Each structure stands twice: as C-alpha cells, then as structure tokens.
Amino acid sequence: MWTGIVSIFPNLIRNTLKEGVVGRAVANGDLGVTLFDPREYAEDTHKTVDDRPFGGGPGMVMMAGPLSASVSEARRLCPSENPVTIYLSPQGTRFTQSLATKLAALPALILVAGRYEGVDERFIEREADLELSIGDYVLSGGELAAMVVLDTVARLLPGVVGNPESIKSESHMDGLLDFPHYTRPRKFGGDRVPDVLLQGDH
Ligand code: 21W
C-alpha cells in the first residue's frame, strides 16, 4: 500500500515510522509512506500555513491553499489512480477496526493531519473523501490520529504481521477482547501463573 501523509510536523511522523510493526512494513516495502509538509507549498516568503478565522473566534485556522497543494502533489506522486483522501478531524466519523479492514484493501491512502483550531472548510469540501475521528477526546492535532489509522491498517496488510492467527482472532471479536497473558517465571514474587495454563493445551 502507498500512503501520503500531509502534516506541518513531518518529523513527528518520520520517527514513529522507524519502529515496530509499521517500521518493518516500511523496511520490507509492504508499506510506502511519503510525507508532504504544507509549509513547502506556502505562497508567501514567511511560509504561512495558518490565518485568523473569518467571523472571529479563538485560535488560528489552516489555510486551504498549502493543504490543497500538498494533496495535489501527493496525488501526482501516488502510483495508483484514485487514492482515498482522509482528513483526520474531531468532527469525523469514528474510526473502527471494521473500517480499517476496508481501508487495508485499498491501493493508496492520503492522510491529512490538521493543527490549530482546524482547517478551512473549503479544503475539506474539495479534497476529503472521508473525515475520521479516533475517539471522543481532544488531541492537539491530527498527526497522532493519522498514526493510529496507519498502524491499524498496516498490520492488516498481507505479510506484515507474521502470524495470521492473531489477525484472524482479532477480526473475530473486533480485536478488542483478549484473555490475560502469562509467561516465565511461573512464580513472580508470590504470584503464580494459573494452573489451567500450565497443562500445555491452550
Ligand atoms: C481538537 C482541533 C479540538 C480543534 C470550537 C472552536 C484529528 C482529533 C483530531 C483539535 C478542536 C481526532 C473549539 C479525536 C482529536 C485533531 C485537534 C476544537 C475547541 N471548539 N480524533 N474551538 N480527537 N484534533 N477546539 O482531537 O486534529 S482526529
């Protein structure tokens, strides 16, 4: 799968991509990630990507121009025809494991992370196919949400997680239910591993 990620904090994302399952997927070529920094597409010498909201209110709003130009460049570099563009937003539809399985079947995704109070609505209307939230709590931007979506989708790609049994048991009950785990030693302080688990037959 090819992914493009639009963010004014590309380093935040770059470092996350080095480690763990996602890091291995990138290293093996199962997952491609190209970063697009809206600042590089700003139109003025100060590389402005935000401005004050029309109608007043607190904080700043990300300008449509630099975001739109970033998405255009991502579409241009994307090796597949119609990458699905996702804007991460607290107002979005809740991201679920069920949606993750659908996204994992796509050839390409563009994930757009906002900062400040949000992005100009016209950018969302023009460019976003989907608006997703990862839950009812307040983040300071869309980057961590984009990483949650990327992590969830990446581990569903063929070959990325070694043991397909663990993937199957997750889709079985949405990946949310599990049982308590134990490993050696059999006694940790005074606490023993339950006898039923020591019989060998799970
Ligand atoms: C959070 C921006 C809250 C703006 C009215 C006016 C992406 C996110 C985000 C953020 C506000 C996701 C207000 C779960 C999240 C994200 C940044 C609104 C108060 N009300 N999923 N101003 N949670 N969050 N600020 O925060 O970009 S997906």
Residues whose N, C-alpha, C, O or C-beta is under 5 A from the ligand:
A	BS01	21W	L88 S89 P90 G114 Y116 E117 G118 L132 S133 I134 G135 Y137 V138 L139 S140 G141 G142 A145
